[in-house]
Amino acid sequence: GGNMALECDALWHNYRWIAAHRDTWPVFYGLGAAVDGAGPAFGIRGVLGVENILEDLPGDFFIQLVPTCWWNSPGPQWQLYGEAGLRLYL
């Protein structure tokens, strides 16, 4: 019953709240968009999370909350997602 979605976010980091160095979890926030292939549906996302900057790899591990407003044929619907993942920087 799963489906695929394409998500794109612009993120800003606030290093004044939590300084960015080893063993810290700096705060980030942002806005984004999503397209759900099952609907099809289009969504606008807000993002609020924390990340652990990896010391030995160019990337981070993150945990975030993502409220999303989806638009499809019945009308707008709000959902709140919790997401965790690994980002690698190119």
C-alpha angles and dihedrals in degrees: 000000000000127000139191127252131186114220131185124182136181108213133196123195124216107206092172091071094049120005115237111242139108116317095012131113109220117202122243133181137179153138131262150156135241137196118203114206095203095062102020091239136158122216138191112214136200116201131204121169153128129242139199110220109224115235100203100034132050097250149053144246113234143191118194145168115224121191107195132189109207123201119202137135099297092051137260120335128186123220132174118214132190112209136183128182153131124266121198118198118225 
